[in-house]
Amino acid sequence: MDRRRGAQLLPRRRPQGRPAGIGTAKTATEAFTKIAAAKATFVSRGDGSGTETKELAIWKKASVTPRARRGTPVGQGMGATLQIASQKLAYTLTDNATFTANAAKLQLARWSRVIRSC
């Protein structure tokens, strides 16, 4: 995905921790694998959007089954999903523009890898 059009980013919780240790992950697949292994909470849009489609593709490539994920599908837009992830201090997948627009209201930090492919 083109950076100018809103690259997909993975925020991680702050200020206390990075329970899954995704800071060292080189790919989104590796980051998602670490999230699942740490049994960290992940908030999904759950609305059939392009973001959710990308998320599901990454989970599949990471060989993580829905049962193994500690996911919370919210069935709402990205802004609401970010707010819920922030309240739960959970991981989520978002686009850069929405994250930037909401960052001041969130207790989330950006994982700096741009996801163009799994």
Backbone as CSV, one residue per row, in Angstrom:
resi,resn,N_x,N_y,N_z,CA_x,CA_y,CA_z,C_x,C_y,C_z
1,MET,0.847,-1.176,0.000,0.000,0.000,0.000,0.894,1.242,0.000
2,ASP,0.552,2.208,-0.775,1.326,3.440,-0.893,1.259,4.244,0.398
3,ARG,2.412,4.684,0.894,2.493,5.438,2.138,1.616,6.683,2.084
4,ARG,1.544,7.349,0.950,0.735,8.571,0.842,-0.752,8.285,0.982
5,ARG,-1.162,7.070,0.696,-2.573,6.731,0.757,-2.965,6.116,2.090
6,GLY,-2.040,6.032,3.030,-2.384,5.513,4.346,-1.901,4.104,4.573
7,ALA,-0.654,3.950,4.828,-0.084,2.631,5.063,-0.657,2.018,6.330
8,GLN,-0.739,0.709,6.344,-1.245,0.006,7.510,-0.174,-0.046,8.592
9,LEU,-0.526,0.293,9.795,0.412,0.267,10.910,-0.178,-0.532,12.055
10,LEU,0.665,-1.018,12.906,0.208,-1.771,14.052,0.592,-1.037,15.327
11,PRO,-0.352,-0.393,15.991,-0.007,0.235,17.259,0.242,-0.818,18.336
12,ARG,1.026,-0.458,19.305,1.242,-1.331,20.449,0.924,-0.543,21.699
13,ARG,0.663,-1.210,22.772,0.236,-0.508,23.968,1.375,0.240,24.639
14,ARG,1.020,1.249,25.388,1.970,2.017,26.160,1.267,2.487,27.406
15,PRO,1.811,3.020,28.421,3.216,3.348,28.529,4.039,2.204,29.094
16,GLN,3.405,1.263,29.745,4.139,0.266,30.511,4.792,-0.813,29.688
17,GLY,4.170,-1.189,28.610,4.788,-2.366,28.057,4.472,-2.698,26.645
18,ARG,5.161,-3.677,26.250,5.005,-4.273,24.946,4.932,-5.768,25.205
19,PRO,3.787,-6.239,25.643,3.693,-7.623,26.112,4.074,-8.664,25.072
20,ALA,3.917,-8.359,23.806,4.257,-9.341,22.783,5.643,-9.117,22.204
21,GLY,6.285,-8.031,22.537,7.632,-7.770,22.046,7.714,-7.617,20.542
22,ILE,6.735,-6.958,19.929,6.725,-6.852,18.474,7.735,-5.844,17.935
23,GLY,8.365,-5.097,18.799,9.333,-4.107,18.345,10.467,-4.690,17.530
24,THR,10.766,-5.954,17.727,11.847,-6.605,16.987,11.354,-7.353,15.747
25,ALA,10.038,-7.398,15.563,9.484,-8.115,14.409,9.867,-7.415,13.112
26,LYS,10.237,-8.200,12.122,10.631,-7.642,10.840,9.469,-7.582,9.846
27,THR,8.419,-8.351,10.123,7.257,-8.378,9.237,5.985,-8.357,10.073
28,ALA,4.900,-8.053,9.411,3.604,-8.080,10.087,3.268,-9.495,10.545
29,THR,3.608,-10.474,9.728,3.348,-11.862,10.093,4.076,-12.230,11.381
30,GLU,5.319,-11.827,11.479,6.091,-12.093,12.696,5.475,-11.366,13.894
31,ALA,5.044,-10.130,13.695,4.423,-9.374,14.787,3.139,-10.062,15.253
32,PHE,2.311,-10.493,14.326,1.060,-11.160,14.693,1.337,-12.486,15.397
33,THR,2.359,-13.207,14.954,2.739,-14.456,15.612,3.131,-14.193,17.064
34,LYS,3.881,-13.128,17.279,4.289,-12.763,18.645,3.085,-12.359,19.491
35,ILE,2.151,-11.655,18.905,0.942,-11.244,19.631,0.167,-12.480,20.087
36,ALA,0.013,-13.436,19.180,-0.702,-14.670,19.525,0.053,-15.466,20.584
37,ALA,1.362,-15.587,20.429,2.163,-16.356,21.386,2.111,-15.746,22.786
38,ALA,2.041,-14.426,22.849,1.981,-13.738,24.146,0.563,-13.726,24.722
39,LYS,-0.391,-14.226,23.936,-1.802,-14.202,24.332,-2.250,-12.779,24.670
40,ALA,-1.728,-11.844,23.901,-2.085,-10.437,24.071,-3.431,-10.176,23.400
41,THR,-4.175,-9.231,23.912,-5.480,-8.885,23.355,-5.304,-8.126,22.051
42,PHE,-6.112,-8.481,21.068,-6.104,-7.836,19.760,-7.531,-7.412,19.439
43,VAL,-7.714,-6.167,19.058,-9.042,-5.661,18.707,-9.141,-5.574,17.192
44,SER,-10.169,-6.209,16.650,-10.399,-6.251,15.211,-11.627,-5.420,14.866
45,ARG,-11.620,-4.800,13.698,-12.804,-4.055,13.269,-14.017,-4.978,13.180
46,GLY,-13.846,-6.149,12.627,-14.939,-7.106,12.542,-16.088,-6.649,11.665
47,ASP,-15.783,-5.832,10.665,-16.852,-5.268,9.849,-16.718,-5.566,8.356
48,GLY,-15.804,-6.465,8.002,-15.630,-6.812,6.604,-14.893,-5.764,5.787
49,SER,-14.282,-4.809,6.432,-13.563,-3.735,5.750,-12.255,-4.237,5.141
50,GLY,-11.614,-3.381,4.366,-10.309,-3.715,3.804,-9.272,-3.944,4.888
51,THR,-9.364,-3.179,5.974,-8.429,-3.360,7.089,-8.615,-4.734,7.711
52,GLU,-9.856,-5.135,7.912,-10.090,-6.459,8.488,-9.651,-7.559,7.529
53,THR,-9.874,-7.366,6.244,-9.438,-8.346,5.253,-7.925,-8.520,5.310
54,LYS,-7.196,-7.414,5.409,-5.736,-7.461,5.523,-5.335,-8.171,6.810
55,GLU,-5.990,-7.824,7.907,-5.694,-8.452,9.199,-5.877,-9.965,9.123
56,LEU,-6.997,-10.415,8.561,-7.271,-11.850,8.464,-6.224,-12.554,7.594
57,ALA,-5.756,-11.881,6.545,-4.718,-12.468,5.694,-3.409,-12.622,6.477
58,ILE,-3.107,-11.650,7.311,-1.880,-11.737,8.115,-2.002,-12.859,9.142
59,TRP,-3.145,-12.957,9.818,-3.346,-14.049,10.782,-3.185,-15.395,10.078
60,LYS,-3.766,-15.512,8.887,-3.684,-16.772,8.144,-2.236,-17.103,7.806
61,LYS,-1.501,-16.125,7.300,-0.100,-16.355,6.959,0.723,-16.708,8.199
62,ALA,0.332,-16.161,9.347,1.019,-16.467,10.611,0.596,-17.828,11.169
63,SER,-0.336,-18.484,10.492,-0.868,-19.787,10.922,-1.494,-19.726,12.308
64,VAL,-2.173,-18.624,12.578,-2.854,-18.452,13.861,-4.349,-18.608,13.612
65,THR,-4.945,-19.599,14.260,-6.372,-19.849,14.095,-7.183,-18.843,14.904
66,PRO,-8.430,-18.596,14.503,-9.271,-17.673,15.277,-9.367,-18.064,16.754
67,ARG,-9.410,-19.346,17.031,-9.509,-19.800,18.417,-8.267,-19.423,19.226
68,ALA,-7.095,-19.419,18.576,-5.840,-19.105,19.267,-5.660,-17.604,19.503
69,ARG,-6.424,-16.784,18.778,-6.316,-15.329,18.946,-7.150,-14.886,20.123
70,ARG,-6.677,-13.894,20.813,-7.485,-13.277,21.861,-8.092,-12.026,21.264
71,GLY,-8.906,-12.221,20.238,-9.451,-11.109,19.481,-10.799,-10.635,19.973
72,THR,-11.024,-9.377,19.737,-12.293,-8.756,20.070,-12.801,-8.060,18.821
73,PRO,-13.743,-8.673,18.069,-14.297,-7.973,16.912,-15.328,-6.949,17.393
74,VAL,-15.193,-5.722,16.936,-16.086,-4.671,17.441,-17.187,-4.297,16.458
75,GLY,-17.033,-4.628,15.177,-18.084,-4.339,14.204,-18.312,-2.853,13.991
76,GLN,-17.286,-2.051,14.170,-17.413,-0.603,14.020,-16.292,-0.073,13.134
77,GLY,-16.307,1.215,12.906,-15.285,1.863,12.093,-13.938,1.914,12.779
78,MET,-12.957,2.418,12.053,-11.585,2.432,12.557,-11.419,3.338,13.764
79,GLY,-12.047,4.497,13.781,-11.922,5.397,14.930,-12.404,4.732,16.210
80,ALA,-13.554,4.089,16.138,-14.104,3.391,17.312,-13.226,2.206,17.699
81,THR,-12.703,1.513,16.720,-11.812,0.381,16.990,-10.560,0.842,17.725
82,LEU,-9.994,1.958,17.295,-8.821,2.504,17.984,-9.146,2.891,19.423
83,GLN,-10.297,3.496,19.636,-10.693,3.882,20.998,-10.820,2.652,21.893
84,ILE,-11.438,1.602,21.388,-11.605,0.371,22.171,-10.248,-0.275,22.438
85,ALA,-9.384,-0.328,21.432,-8.042,-0.889,21.627,-7.288,-0.084,22.682
86,SER,-7.459,1.216,22.652,-6.799,2.080,23.633,-7.322,1.806,25.037
87,GLN,-8.627,1.683,25.172,-9.222,1.406,26.480,-8.768,0.063,27.026
88,LYS,-8.618,-0.911,26.146,-8.202,-2.253,26.568,-6.685,-2.410,26.595
89,LEU,-5.970,-1.355,26.183,-4.506,-1.435,26.014,-4.157,-2.663,25.176
90,ALA,-4.810,-2.742,24.029,-4.689,-3.900,23.146,-4.005,-3.517,21.844
91,TYR,-3.651,-4.523,21.085,-3.114,-4.331,19.747,-4.270,-4.215,18.760
92,THR,-4.024,-3.524,17.653,-4.976,-3.470,16.551,-4.233,-3.122,15.278
93,LEU,-4.873,-3.300,14.149,-4.306,-2.920,12.860,-5.095,-1.726,12.364
94,THR,-4.392,-0.682,11.934,-5.076,0.527,11.484,-4.340,1.151,10.315
95,ASP,-4.957,2.144,9.714,-4.288,2.912,8.675,-3.615,4.124,9.312
96,ASN,-2.610,4.625,8.660,-1.813,5.724,9.179,-2.645,6.990,9.397
97,ALA,-3.486,7.333,8.450,-4.256,8.578,8.548,-5.193,8.572,9.757
98,THR,-5.903,7.479,9.983,-6.825,7.413,11.116,-6.061,7.413,12.431
99,PHE,-4.951,6.680,12.471,-4.150,6.674,13.693,-3.640,8.076,14.008
100,THR,-3.101,8.750,13.022,-2.558,10.093,13.224,-3.639,11.066,13.679
101,ALA,-4.816,10.978,13.079,-5.920,11.873,13.439,-6.404,11.657,14.866
102,ASN,-6.247,10.448,15.384,-6.754,10.110,16.719,-5.671,9.948,17.776
103,ALA,-4.410,10.044,17.400,-3.290,9.707,18.281,-3.323,10.427,19.622
104,ALA,-3.695,11.693,19.636,-3.686,12.465,20.887,-4.680,11.919,21.912
105,LYS,-5.704,11.208,21.446,-6.730,10.670,22.344,-6.486,9.212,22.725
106,LEU,-5.393,8.642,22.255,-5.168,7.209,22.420,-4.007,6.898,23.351
107,GLN,-4.107,5.772,24.017,-3.008,5.227,24.806,-2.366,4.100,24.004
108,LEU,-2.047,4.420,22.762,-1.426,3.466,21.852,-0.184,4.095,21.264
109,ALA,0.776,3.285,20.950,1.978,3.752,20.272,2.082,3.028,18.937
110,ARG,2.680,3.653,17.995,2.780,3.111,16.649,3.935,2.115,16.536
111,TRP,3.660,0.989,15.930,4.732,0.082,15.527,5.180,0.612,14.184
112,SER,6.423,0.827,14.000,6.899,1.621,12.879,6.976,0.909,11.535
113,ARG,6.626,-0.320,11.443,6.710,-1.026,10.171,5.474,-0.737,9.325
114,VAL,5.692,-0.393,8.097,4.592,-0.226,7.149,4.313,-1.583,6.537
115,ILE,3.073,-1.956,6.511,2.697,-3.265,6.008,2.238,-3.135,4.568
116,ARG,3.073,-3.578,3.664,2.701,-3.591,2.256,2.326,-5.005,1.823
117,SER,2.906,-5.955,2.502,2.598,-7.354,2.247,2.828,-8.122,3.528
118,CYS,2.279,-9.294,3.587,2.423,-10.124,4.781,3.840,-10.602,4.882
